[in-house]
Amino acid sequence: KLAPGAVRLADCSRIGFVNCSFSRFGGVGLDLTRTTDSVIDRCNFTDISGNGIQIGQYQDPLASHKDARNVIKDSVIERAASEFSGGVGIAAGYTQGLVIEHCDISNLTYAGISVGWGWSRHECAKCTNAANNTIRNNRIHNYKRTLNDGGGIYMLGPQNGSLIEGNYVYDQHTKTSGALYPDEGSAYSTW
């Protein structure tokens, strides 16, 4: 997790951000931690210094049920990580039932969407309860303009029953690593 968000929710449920604009923040745009059944719908994130949206926590792989059934949809994220180049458009740690769909994510120094955590974790279903995350029908373009290694869609560690489908990823600025990048320990998902 890069830093707390300019707008930060913790220990919440059933919160909605609809038709909102987040612009010119010096850190992360919107940060949801230990949040369930919430939605980000038709929001714009522009010129954000860190991650556009970050959701979930990165410490406990068995606590992803605390960040469950959240939805990010029909939103535009442009020029996230404009100063902290290691940030991404949407960063999710250990989550369950997260849906990211119909978003347009562009002009990034690094990756578009990053879901999961835990390098060097054993590839086993019981090592984490991160599960059933869906990344579908997003458009991710003009990314990795500064840093290498990440991808348009990057996943890390076991993602039990997760689905990545129908995404349109193009205009990657580095020649190495892929547009779709399941990194170390990635398992139990369908691409």
Buried (B, 14 or more C-beta within 10 A) or exposed (E): BBBBBBBBBEEBEEBEBEEBEBEEBEBBBBBBBBBBBBBBBBBBBBBBBBBBBBBBBBEEBEBBBBBBBBBBBBBBBBBBBBEBBBBBBBBBBBBBBBBBBBBBBBBBBBBBBBBBBBEEBEEEEEBBBBBBBBBBBBBBBBBBBBBEEBBBBBBBBBBBBBBBEEBEBEBBEBEEBBBBBBBEBBBBBEE
